[in-house]
Amino acid sequence: MDYAKYIKSVMDFPTTGINFRDITSLLEEGAVYRSAIDDLAAFAKSKHADVIVGPEARGFVIGGPLAYSLGLGFVPVRKPGKLPREVATVSYEKEYGIDTLCIHKDSIKPGQRVLVTDDLLATGGTIEATIQLVEQLGGVIAGVAFLIELTELNGSRLLKDYDVLSLIHY
């Protein structure tokens, strides 16, 4: 399916000069959303994933339905102070400062095959940090999957050691 025709581009959002790729227009189309999740699920099955991991917040709208469709668990990666149990953390540099992500320490079992997913791959910092968290807990990255990859931002360079699927490339 040509998923790109369901993505709306919004110029100058959130700041001047940015062409924001809005996935909500795809999510609003039930059959298209289902098809995208089905395509991501086929990838996850081919990688023999045991669990799905996604960073907040848009990773939840991809990872949750994906995990459900496969009958697998979903592990959220969140900002500090959002998870109630003991967490592992990693800090990483973003274009405008330092950010931190957290995961429950007991959410990934050693050797578990993990598919990491998010809505969009841009510079790759969030996904690289998510992968670091999974690997800290002994998880094995089975693959990484996105709806959209912004190729000009070269985030895939951080993922060169992993199998990556992006349904749309800009």
C-alpha positions in Angstrom: 0.0 0.0 0.0 1.2 3.5 -0.7 1.1 4.8 2.9 2.7 8.1 2.0 -0.5 9.3 0.4 -2.2 9.1 3.9 0.5 11.3 5.6 -0.2 15.0 5.7 2.7 17.5 5.6 2.4 20.5 7.8 4.8 23.3 7.0 6.4 25.4 9.7 5.3 23.1 12.6 6.4 23.1 15.3 8.8 25.9 14.2 9.5 27.8 11.1 11.2 25.8 8.4 10.1 22.4 9.6 8.0 20.2 7.4 6.1 18.1 10.0 5.0 14.6 8.8 1.7 14.1 10.5 0.8 10.4 11.1 -2.6 11.2 12.6 -4.1 11.4 9.1 -3.1 7.8 8.5 -4.3 6.7 12.0 -7.7 8.2 11.2 -8.2 5.7 8.3 -9.0 2.4 9.9 -8.3 0.1 7.0 -5.0 1.9 6.3 -3.9 1.9 10.0 -4.7 -1.8 10.2 -2.8 -2.5 7.0 0.3 -0.7 8.4 0.1 -2.6 11.6 -0.3 -5.8 9.6 2.9 -5.0 7.6 4.8 -4.2 10.8 3.5 -7.5 12.3 4.7 -9.5 9.4 8.2 -8.0 9.9 8.0 -8.7 13.7 7.0 -12.3 13.0 9.9 -12.8 10.5 12.3 -11.6 13.3 10.7 -13.9 15.9 10.0 -11.1 18.3 9.0 -12.0 21.8 7.9 -8.5 22.9 7.3 -5.1 21.5 8.9 -1.9 22.9 8.0 1.6 22.0 8.9 5.1 23.3 6.3 7.6 24.3 4.1 8.9 23.0 3.6 8.1 19.4 5.5 4.8 19.7 2.5 3.7 21.9 0.0 4.1 19.0 2.2 1.9 16.8 3.6 -0.5 19.4 0.4 -1.2 21.4 -1.7 -2.3 18.4 1.3 -4.2 17.0 1.8 -6.2 20.2 -2.0 -6.8 20.4 -2.1 -8.1 16.8 0.7 -10.6 17.6 -0.5 -11.6 21.0 2.7 -10.2 22.5 3.4 -7.9 25.4 4.1 -4.2 25.0 6.8 -2.5 27.1 6.5 1.3 27.3 9.6 3.5 27.4 8.9 6.8 29.2 10.2 10.0 30.4 11.4 10.2 34.1 8.8 10.0 36.8 6.2 8.3 34.6 6.9 4.6 35.5 6.0 3.4 39.0 8.4 0.5 39.5 12.3 0.5 39.6 13.6 1.7 36.3 16.8 1.7 34.2 17.5 5.0 32.6 19.6 6.4 29.8 20.3 10.0 28.9 21.0 11.1 25.3 21.7 14.3 23.5 19.0 15.9 21.3 19.3 18.9 19.0 18.2 21.2 21.8 19.6 19.6 24.9 19.7 16.4 27.0 16.8 14.0 27.4 16.3 10.9 29.5 14.3 7.8 28.9 13.3 5.0 31.4 12.1 1.4 31.3 11.0 -0.9 34.1 14.0 -3.0 35.1 11.8 -6.2 35.2 10.1 -5.6 31.8 12.7 -7.4 29.6 14.1 -10.8 30.4 17.6 -11.7 29.4 17.7 -13.2 25.9 14.2 -12.0 25.0 13.9 -11.0 21.4 12.6 -7.4 21.2 11.1 -5.5 18.3 11.5 -1.7 18.9 9.0 0.5 17.1 8.1 4.1 16.8 6.1 6.3 14.4 9.1 8.0 12.8 12.9 7.8 12.5 14.5 11.2 12.3 17.9 11.7 13.8 17.7 8.4 15.6 18.5 9.6 19.2 15.3 8.4 20.8 15.5 4.9 19.2 19.2 4.6 19.9 18.5 5.4 23.6 15.5 2.9 23.6 17.8 0.2 22.2 20.4 0.9 24.9 17.8 0.4 27.6 16.7 -2.9 26.1 20.2 -4.1 25.8 21.1 -3.0 29.4 18.4 -5.4 30.5 19.8 -8.2 28.4 17.2 -8.1 25.6 18.2 -8.9 22.1 17.1 -6.5 19.4 15.2 -8.6 16.8 14.5 -5.6 14.6 13.4 -2.0 14.5 10.3 -0.7 12.7 8.8 2.6 11.8 5.9 4.1 9.8 8.2 6.9 8.5 11.9 7.4 8.0 13.2 10.9 7.2 16.2 9.7 5.2 17.8 13.2 4.9 18.3 13.2 8.7 20.3 10.0 8.5 19.0 8.5 11.7 19.5 5.0 10.2 23.3 5.4 10.6 22.8 4.7 14.3 20.9 1.5 13.4 23.3 0.0 11.0 23.8 -3.1 13.2 20.1 -3.9 13.3 17.4 -5.0 10.8 15.2 -2.0 10.1 11.9 -1.6 8.4 10.4 1.7 7.4 7.0 1.7 5.6 7.5 5.2 4.2 10.7 7.1 3.2 11.0 10.8 2.8 
